[in-house]
Amino acid sequence: MNSERADALLHSQQTFDGKVFFYCSGTGYQHLTVCIAEGFKELGVPFYSNINYWRISPEQEEYFLCHDPRITPDDCAVLVLEKHGFYITKIS
């Protein structure tokens, strides 16, 4: 890729109006899951999880990745699954 093409991609307006669904195991620290979710948050992309995961504060029952029983993987365009350090993503 030449620098002109890279610059055009960097400055183009990309839009994504879908939702993202994370499958979390609930055990251990899923570092890459949290990092990817932070990126989606920064971009304003809504994301959901199969469980409430990664408590924001020890004093509150508030989580970074939230389970909403009204949102299923079928409602989302991207699925993210952590399996032994690898992520499998599916875009519908």
N, CA, C and O atoms as a GROMACS GRO file, in nm:
protein
  368
    1MET      N    1   0.085  -0.116   0.000
    1MET     CA    2   0.000   0.000   0.000
    1MET      C    3   0.090   0.123   0.000
    1MET      O    4   0.183   0.134   0.080
    2ASN      N    5   0.062   0.215  -0.091
    2ASN     CA    6   0.145   0.335  -0.094
    2ASN      C    7   0.094   0.437   0.007
    2ASN      O    8  -0.017   0.425   0.059
    3SER      N    9   0.175   0.538   0.034
    3SER     CA   10   0.141   0.636   0.137
    3SER      C   11   0.019   0.719   0.099
    3SER      O   12  -0.055   0.764   0.187
    4GLU      N   13  -0.003   0.740  -0.030
    4GLU     CA   14  -0.120   0.817  -0.074
    4GLU      C   15  -0.249   0.741  -0.041
    4GLU      O   16  -0.346   0.799   0.008
    5ARG      N   17  -0.248   0.613  -0.068
    5ARG     CA   18  -0.365   0.528  -0.038
    5ARG      C   19  -0.387   0.518   0.113
    5ARG      O   20  -0.501   0.525   0.160
    6ALA      N   21  -0.280   0.502   0.188
    6ALA     CA   22  -0.290   0.494   0.334
    6ALA      C   23  -0.347   0.624   0.391
    6ALA      O   24  -0.431   0.621   0.481
    7ASP      N   25  -0.302   0.737   0.338
    7ASP     CA   26  -0.352   0.866   0.384
    7ASP      C   27  -0.502   0.882   0.352
    7ASP      O   28  -0.578   0.933   0.434
    8ALA      N   29  -0.543   0.837   0.234
    8ALA     CA   30  -0.684   0.845   0.196
    8ALA      C   31  -0.770   0.759   0.288
    8ALA      O   32  -0.878   0.801   0.329
    9LEU      N   33  -0.722   0.639   0.321
    9LEU     CA   34  -0.797   0.552   0.412
    9LEU      C   35  -0.806   0.611   0.552
    9LEU      O   36  -0.910   0.604   0.617
   10LEU      N   37  -0.697   0.668   0.597
   10LEU     CA   38  -0.693   0.728   0.730
   10LEU      C   39  -0.792   0.842   0.744
   10LEU      O   40  -0.853   0.858   0.850
   11HIS      N   41  -0.807   0.921   0.641
   11HIS     CA   42  -0.892   1.040   0.648
   11HIS      C   43  -1.032   1.020   0.589
   11HIS      O   44  -1.110   1.115   0.583
   12SER      N   45  -1.062   0.899   0.546
   12SER     CA   46  -1.197   0.874   0.492
   12SER      C   47  -1.295   0.859   0.608
   12SER      O   48  -1.257   0.823   0.720
   13GLN      N   49  -1.419   0.886   0.580
   13GLN     CA   50  -1.523   0.873   0.681
   13GLN      C   51  -1.580   0.732   0.674
   13GLN      O   52  -1.661   0.702   0.586
   14GLN      N   53  -1.538   0.648   0.762
   14GLN     CA   54  -1.591   0.512   0.769
   14GLN      C   55  -1.706   0.511   0.868
   14GLN      O   56  -1.695   0.569   0.976
   15THR      N   57  -1.814   0.445   0.834
   15THR     CA   58  -1.926   0.436   0.925
   15THR      C   59  -1.963   0.290   0.945
   15THR      O   60  -1.952   0.207   0.855
   16PHE      N   61  -2.007   0.261   1.064
   16PHE     CA   62  -2.053   0.128   1.100
   16PHE      C   63  -2.172   0.148   1.192
   16PHE      O   64  -2.158   0.204   1.300
   17ASP      N   65  -2.287   0.102   1.148
   17ASP     CA   66  -2.406   0.126   1.229
   17ASP      C   67  -2.457  -0.001   1.296
   17ASP      O   68  -2.572  -0.007   1.340
   18GLY      N   69  -2.372  -0.102   1.304
   18GLY     CA   70  -2.411  -0.227   1.368
   18GLY      C   71  -2.376  -0.229   1.515
   18GLY      O   72  -2.326  -0.131   1.571
   19LYS      N   73  -2.403  -0.342   1.577
   19LYS     CA   74  -2.370  -0.366   1.717
   19LYS      C   75  -2.271  -0.481   1.725
   19LYS      O   76  -2.259  -0.561   1.633
   20VAL      N   77  -2.200  -0.487   1.836
   20VAL     CA   78  -2.100  -0.591   1.859
   20VAL      C   79  -2.140  -0.672   1.982
   20VAL      O   80  -2.184  -0.616   2.082
   21PHE      N   81  -2.124  -0.803   1.973
   21PHE     CA   82  -2.156  -0.891   2.085
   21PHE      C   83  -2.030  -0.966   2.126
   21PHE      O   84  -1.966  -1.031   2.043
   22PHE      N   85  -1.995  -0.958   2.254
   22PHE     CA   86  -1.878  -1.027   2.309
   22PHE      C   87  -1.924  -1.148   2.389
   22PHE      O   88  -2.016  -1.139   2.470
   23TYR      N   89  -1.859  -1.262   2.366
   23TYR     CA   90  -1.877  -1.377   2.453
   23TYR      C   91  -1.763  -1.374   2.554
   23TYR      O   92  -1.646  -1.385   2.516
   24CYS      N   93  -1.796  -1.359   2.680
   24CYS     CA   94  -1.695  -1.355   2.786
   24CYS      C   95  -1.708  -1.481   2.873
   24CYS      O   96  -1.819  -1.529   2.897
   25SER      N   97  -1.595  -1.532   2.918
   25SER     CA   98  -1.596  -1.653   3.001
   25SER      C   99  -1.627  -1.619   3.146
   25SER      O  100  -1.681  -1.703   3.218
   26GLY      N  101  -1.594  -1.499   3.190
   26GLY     CA  102  -1.618  -1.461   3.329
   26GLY      C  103  -1.508  -1.504   3.423
   26GLY      O  104  -1.512  -1.470   3.542
   27THR      N  105  -1.410  -1.578   3.373
   27THR     CA  106  -1.299  -1.618   3.457
   27THR      C  107  -1.171  -1.553   3.407
   27THR      O  108  -1.150  -1.542   3.286
   28GLY      N  109  -1.089  -1.511   3.498
   28GLY     CA  110  -0.963  -1.447   3.461
   28GLY      C  111  -0.985  -1.311   3.398
   28GLY      O  112  -1.098  -1.265   3.381
   29TYR      N  113  -0.874  -1.249   3.363
   29TYR     CA  114  -0.879  -1.117   3.300
   29TYR      C  115  -0.865  -1.135   3.150
   29TYR      O  116  -0.763  -1.184   3.102
   30GLN      N  117  -0.967  -1.097   3.077
   30GLN     CA  118  -0.965  -1.107   2.932
   30GLN      C  119  -0.920  -0.973   2.874
   30GLN      O  120  -0.999  -0.891   2.828
   31HIS      N  121  -0.788  -0.954   2.879
   31HIS     CA  122  -0.726  -0.826   2.843
   31HIS      C  123  -0.766  -0.780   2.703
   31HIS      O  124  -0.806  -0.664   2.686
   32LEU      N  125  -0.756  -0.866   2.603
   32LEU     CA  126  -0.786  -0.825   2.467
   32LEU      C  127  -0.934  -0.791   2.449
   32LEU      O  128  -0.968  -0.702   2.370
   33THR      N  129  -1.021  -0.860   2.520
   33THR     CA  130  -1.163  -0.829   2.515
   33THR      C  131  -1.187  -0.686   2.561
   33THR      O  132  -1.259  -0.610   2.496
   34VAL      N  133  -1.128  -0.650   2.674
   34VAL     CA  134  -1.144  -0.516   2.729
   34VAL      C  135  -1.084  -0.412   2.633
   34VAL      O  136  -1.144  -0.307   2.611
   35CYS      N  137  -0.967  -0.441   2.576
   35CYS     CA  138  -0.904  -0.346   2.482
   35CYS      C  139  -0.990  -0.324   2.358
   35CYS      O  140  -1.009  -0.210   2.314
   36ILE      N  141  -1.043  -0.431   2.302
   36ILE     CA  142  -1.126  -0.418   2.182
   36ILE      C  143  -1.254  -0.341   2.215
   36ILE      O  144  -1.296  -0.256   2.138
   37ALA      N  145  -1.314  -0.371   2.330
   37ALA     CA  146  -1.436  -0.300   2.372
   37ALA      C  147  -1.407  -0.151   2.394
   37ALA      O  148  -1.490  -0.067   2.361
   38GLU      N  149  -1.291  -0.119   2.451
   38GLU     CA  150  -1.254   0.022   2.468
   38GLU      C  151  -1.246   0.093   2.333
   38GLU      O  152  -1.288   0.208   2.321
   39GLY      N  153  -1.193   0.025   2.233
   39GLY     CA  154  -1.186   0.083   2.099
   39GLY      C  155  -1.324   0.108   2.041
   39GLY      O  156  -1.350   0.213   1.982
   40PHE      N  157  -1.414   0.010   2.057
   40PHE     CA  158  -1.551   0.030   2.009
   40PHE      C  159  -1.620   0.144   2.083
   40PHE      O  160  -1.696   0.221   2.023
   41LYS      N  161  -1.594   0.154   2.213
   41LYS     CA  162  -1.654   0.264   2.291
   41LYS      C  163  -1.605   0.399   2.237
   41LYS      O  164  -1.683   0.492   2.221
   42GLU      N  165  -1.476   0.407   2.211
   42GLU     CA  166  -1.415   0.530   2.158
   42GLU      C  167  -1.478   0.568   2.023
   42GLU      O  168  -1.494   0.687   1.993
   43LEU      N  169  -1.512   0.467   1.944
   43LEU     CA  170  -1.572   0.492   1.812
   43LEU      C  171  -1.723   0.514   1.819
   43LEU      O  172  -1.786   0.549   1.719
   44GLY      N  173  -1.781   0.493   1.937
   44GLY     CA  174  -1.925   0.510   1.953
   44GLY      C  175  -2.007   0.393   1.904
   44GLY      O  176  -2.126   0.406   1.877
   45VAL      N  177  -1.943   0.276   1.892
   45VAL     CA  178  -2.012   0.155   1.847
   45VAL      C  179  -2.071   0.085   1.969
   45VAL      O  180  -1.998   0.055   2.063
   46PRO      N  181  -2.201   0.058   1.970
   46PRO     CA  182  -2.260  -0.010   2.085
   46PRO      C  183  -2.216  -0.156   2.092
   46PRO      O  184  -2.206  -0.224   1.989
   47PHE      N  185  -2.189  -0.203   2.214
   47PHE     CA  186  -2.148  -0.342   2.232
   47PHE      C  187  -2.215  -0.400   2.355
   47PHE      O  188  -2.251  -0.330   2.449
   48TYR      N  189  -2.230  -0.532   2.350
   48TYR     CA  190  -2.301  -0.606   2.454
   48TYR      C  191  -2.224  -0.733   2.484
   48TYR      O  192  -2.130  -0.768   2.413
   49SER      N  193  -2.264  -0.802   2.591
   49SER     CA  194  -2.194  -0.922   2.631
   49SER      C  195  -2.293  -1.027   2.681
   49SER      O  196  -2.405  -0.994   2.720
   50ASN      N  197  -2.250  -1.152   2.680
   50ASN     CA  198  -2.333  -1.259   2.732
   50ASN      C  199  -2.344  -1.254   2.884
   50ASN      O  200  -2.437  -1.312   2.942
   51ILE      N  201  -2.251  -1.186   2.950
   51ILE     CA  202  -2.253  -1.169   3.096
   51ILE      C  203  -2.206  -1.027   3.128
   51ILE      O  204  -2.144  -0.961   3.044
   52ASN      N  205  -2.233  -0.982   3.248
   52ASN     CA  206  -2.172  -0.857   3.294
   52ASN      C  207  -2.027  -0.889   3.324
   52ASN      O  208  -1.997  -0.982   3.398
   53TYR      N  209  -1.935  -0.810   3.265
   53TYR     CA  210  -1.793  -0.840   3.280
   53TYR      C  211  -1.713  -0.711   3.296
   53TYR      O  212  -1.745  -0.608   3.237
   54TRP      N  213  -1.612  -0.720   3.375
   54TRP     CA  214  -1.514  -0.616   3.404
   54TRP      C  215  -1.576  -0.498   3.480
   54TRP      O  216  -1.613  -0.395   3.425
   55ARG      N  217  -1.584  -0.522   3.610
   55ARG     CA  218  -1.642  -0.424   3.701
   55ARG      C  219  -1.564  -0.294   3.696
   55ARG      O  220  -1.442  -0.294   3.707
   56ILE      N  221  -1.636  -0.185   3.680
   56ILE     CA  222  -1.573  -0.053   3.666
   56ILE      C  223  -1.515  -0.004   3.797
   56ILE      O  224  -1.409   0.058   3.799
   57SER      N  225  -1.584  -0.032   3.907
   57SER     CA  226  -1.539   0.015   4.037
   57SER      C  227  -1.575  -0.089   4.143
   57SER      O  228  -1.682  -0.149   4.135
   58PRO      N  229  -1.488  -0.110   4.241
   58PRO     CA  230  -1.520  -0.208   4.346
   58PRO      C  231  -1.640  -0.164   4.431
   58PRO      O  232  -1.706  -0.246   4.495
   59GLU      N  233  -1.667  -0.034   4.432
   59GLU     CA  234  -1.775   0.019   4.514
   59GLU      C  235  -1.912   0.010   4.448
   59GLU      O  236  -2.014   0.027   4.515
   60GLN      N  237  -1.916  -0.015   4.318
   60GLN     CA  238  -2.043  -0.013   4.245
   60GLN      C  239  -2.062  -0.143   4.167
   60GLN      O  240  -1.965  -0.209   4.129
   61GLU      N  241  -2.187  -0.179   4.144
   61GLU     CA  242  -2.221  -0.294   4.060
   61GLU      C  243  -2.239  -0.247   3.916
   61GLU      O  244  -2.344  -0.268   3.856
   62GLU      N  245  -2.137  -0.183   3.863
   62GLU     CA  246  -2.141  -0.132   3.726
   62GLU      C  247  -2.029  -0.198   3.648
   62GLU      O  248  -1.916  -0.207   3.695
   63TYR      N  249  -2.062  -0.246   3.526
   63TYR     CA  250  -1.967  -0.321   3.446
   63TYR      C  251  -1.940  -0.252   3.314
   63TYR      O  252  -2.025  -0.180   3.261
   64PHE      N  253  -1.820  -0.273   3.261
   64PHE     CA  254  -1.782  -0.215   3.132
   64PHE      C  255  -1.853  -0.288   3.018
   64PHE      O  256  -1.908  -0.224   2.929
   65LEU      N  257  -1.851  -0.420   3.020
   65LEU     CA  258  -1.926  -0.499   2.922
   65LEU      C  259  -2.054  -0.546   2.991
   65LEU      O  260  -2.049  -0.616   3.092
   66CYS      N  261  -2.166  -0.506   2.936
   66CYS     CA  262  -2.294  -0.531   3.001
   66CYS      C  263  -2.380  -0.630   2.923
   66CYS      O  264  -2.387  -0.629   2.801
   67HIS      N  265  -2.444  -0.715   3.002
   67HIS     CA  266  -2.541  -0.809   2.946
   67HIS      C  267  -2.677  -0.741   2.940
   67HIS      O  268  -2.724  -0.684   3.039
   68ASP      N  269  -2.740  -0.747   2.825
   68ASP     CA  270  -2.875  -0.696   2.808
   68ASP      C  271  -2.956  -0.813   2.750
   68ASP      O  272  -2.934  -0.852   2.636
   69PRO      N  273  -3.048  -0.869   2.828
   69PRO     CA  274  -3.121  -0.987   2.780
   69PRO      C  275  -3.202  -0.962   2.652
   69PRO      O  276  -3.244  -1.057   2.586
   70ARG      N  277  -3.225  -0.836   2.618
   70ARG     CA  278  -3.298  -0.804   2.495
   70ARG      C  279  -3.209  -0.811   2.371
   70ARG      O  280  -3.260  -0.816   2.259
   71ILE      N  281  -3.076  -0.813   2.389
   71ILE     CA  282  -2.980  -0.817   2.278
   71ILE      C  283  -2.914  -0.954   2.273
   71ILE      O  284  -2.853  -0.998   2.371
   72THR      N  285  -2.925  -1.020   2.160
   72THR     CA  286  -2.862  -1.151   2.141
   72THR      C  287  -2.757  -1.140   2.030
   72THR      O  288  -2.752  -1.038   1.960
   73PRO      N  289  -2.675  -1.241   2.013
   73PRO     CA  290  -2.578  -1.238   1.903
   73PRO      C  291  -2.645  -1.219   1.767
   73PRO      O  292  -2.586  -1.161   1.676
   74ASP      N  293  -2.767  -1.268   1.753
   74ASP     CA  294  -2.838  -1.254   1.625
   74ASP      C  295  -2.872  -1.108   1.594
   74ASP      O  296  -2.898  -1.074   1.478
   75ASP      N  297  -2.873  -1.022   1.696
   75ASP     CA  298  -2.903  -0.881   1.676
   75ASP      C  299  -2.779  -0.799   1.639
   75ASP      O  300  -2.789  -0.680   1.611
   76CYS      N  301  -2.664  -0.863   1.638
   76CYS     CA  302  -2.537  -0.790   1.621
   76CYS      C  303  -2.469  -0.829   1.489
   76CYS      O  304  -2.486  -0.940   1.439
   77ALA      N  305  -2.393  -0.735   1.436
   77ALA     CA  306  -2.322  -0.756   1.310
   77ALA      C  307  -2.187  -0.824   1.332
   77ALA      O  308  -2.135  -0.890   1.241
   78VAL      N  309  -2.129  -0.808   1.451
   78VAL     CA  310  -1.996  -0.863   1.480
   78VAL      C  311  -2.003  -0.942   1.609
   78VAL      O  312  -2.058  -0.895   1.709
   79LEU      N  313  -1.948  -1.062   1.608
   79LEU     CA  314  -1.937  -1.145   1.727
   79LEU      C  315  -1.790  -1.160   1.760
   79LEU      O  316  -1.707  -1.182   1.672
   80VAL      N  317  -1.757  -1.148   1.888
   80VAL     CA  318  -1.617  -1.160   1.931
   80VAL      C  319  -1.611  -1.267   2.039
   80VAL      O  320  -1.685  -1.262   2.138
   81LEU      N  321  -1.523  -1.363   2.020
   81LEU     CA  322  -1.507  -1.475   2.112
   81LEU      C  323  -1.360  -1.492   2.143
   81LEU      O  324  -1.278  -1.503   2.052
   82GLU      N  325  -1.327  -1.494   2.270
   82GLU     CA  326  -1.189  -1.520   2.308
   82GLU      C  327  -1.177  -1.668   2.338
   82GLU      O  328  -1.250  -1.724   2.420
   83LYS      N  329  -1.083  -1.731   2.270
   83LYS     CA  330  -1.062  -1.874   2.290
   83LYS      C  331  -0.912  -1.898   2.290
   83LYS      O  332  -0.847  -1.896   2.186
   84HIS      N  333  -0.858  -1.922   2.408
   84HIS     CA  334  -0.716  -1.950   2.423
   84HIS      C  335  -0.629  -1.841   2.362
   84HIS      O  336  -0.528  -1.870   2.298
   85GLY      N  337  -0.667  -1.717   2.382
   85GLY     CA  338  -0.587  -1.606   2.334
   85GLY      C  339  -0.616  -1.563   2.192
   85GLY      O  340  -0.560  -1.464   2.145
   86PHE      N  341  -0.704  -1.633   2.122
   86PHE     CA  342  -0.738  -1.595   1.986
   86PHE      C  343  -0.879  -1.540   1.981
   86PHE      O  344  -0.965  -1.580   2.059
   87TYR      N  345  -0.902  -1.449   1.890
   87TYR     CA  346  -1.034  -1.393   1.871
   87TYR      C  347  -1.089  -1.438   1.736
   87TYR      O  348  -1.021  -1.432   1.634
   88ILE      N  349  -1.210  -1.482   1.740
   88ILE     CA  350  -1.278  -1.522   1.618
   88ILE      C  351  -1.389  -1.420   1.596
   88ILE      O  352  -1.477  -1.407   1.681
   89THR      N  353  -1.386  -1.350   1.486
   89THR     CA  354  -1.489  -1.251   1.462
   89THR      C  355  -1.570  -1.290   1.339
   89THR      O  356  -1.516  -1.343   1.242
   90LYS      N  357  -1.695  -1.263   1.346
   90LYS     CA  358  -1.783  -1.294   1.234
   90LYS      C  359  -1.862  -1.169   1.203
   90LYS      O  360  -1.929  -1.113   1.290
   91ILE      N  361  -1.855  -1.125   1.080
   91ILE     CA  362  -1.933  -1.011   1.038
   91ILE      C  363  -2.045  -1.063   0.951
   91ILE      O  364  -2.023  -1.132   0.851
   92SER      N  365  -2.168  -1.030   0.991
   92SER     CA  366  -2.282  -1.079   0.914
   92SER      C  367  -2.316  -0.986   0.800
   92SER      O  368  -2.409  -1.013   0.725
   0.00000   0.00000   0.00000
